[in-house]
């Protein structure tokens, strides 16, 4: 394959990854890493470096639009990011202690369970009007958003903030241990545990994953694990795709976003289990 063909084909795939990543709040890395390793023969470390860039691009393209449309819960996102950062630090410490094969299998099982739980709640539309959660009330994590799909404004309350913080800690740890985006756990934490609307969870996850990725991008760059020939078409393609996906999310229903998230989660879980078993 010529360099031009490589760049163009990777750019097209990255656009698709950006659309999907912005819609479900996972970032484009869930597609970029397997594609680079399996079909282009790229070293896994360089693929992860490109994945970090794609997550930043997704967040830059989609999160900006979601913040502008007031769909992102900025207060909750920054509060929960504290736990994610602490989890990432812990994960970096445990990297040398736990076998990677075990981690892949464990993460695959967790994602499969998250997909099942999310699917069971696919019809859930009722938002909380009252919350007894002290943390959520004290830090004013509740919010509101405009749903373009039905043309209405909704107020929602947040609950079980402690459970959400614990899941965010695990998400950060997994991200550091496996070098993948942590949106696959962040979205269920906000949607299922904290009872935030699915579209708000997705938008807030897009904002959060960009913060996490930006913090680690410097380390990958210093290690020489970000190849410009790979990262450039990925960043441009994912940015374009995420901007398109951000336009569609507002018109989609919470149920359709939740179902799409379940499908992506199942695919990622299968990929993680395959890596662990084949390890």
Secondary structure as UniProt FT lines:
FT   HELIX           3..24
FT   HELIX           29..39
FT   HELIX           44..58
FT   HELIX           59..63
FT   HELIX           64..68
FT   TURN            69..70
FT   HELIX           74..94
FT   TURN            95..97
FT   HELIX           100..120
FT   TURN            121..123
FT   HELIX           134..138
FT   TURN            139..140
FT   STRAND          143..147
FT   TURN            148..151
FT   STRAND          152..156
FT   HELIX           161..178
FT   HELIX           183..188
FT   HELIX           189..193
FT   HELIX           198..222
FT   TURN            223..224
FT   HELIX           228..249
FT   TURN            250..251
FT   HELIX           254..278
//
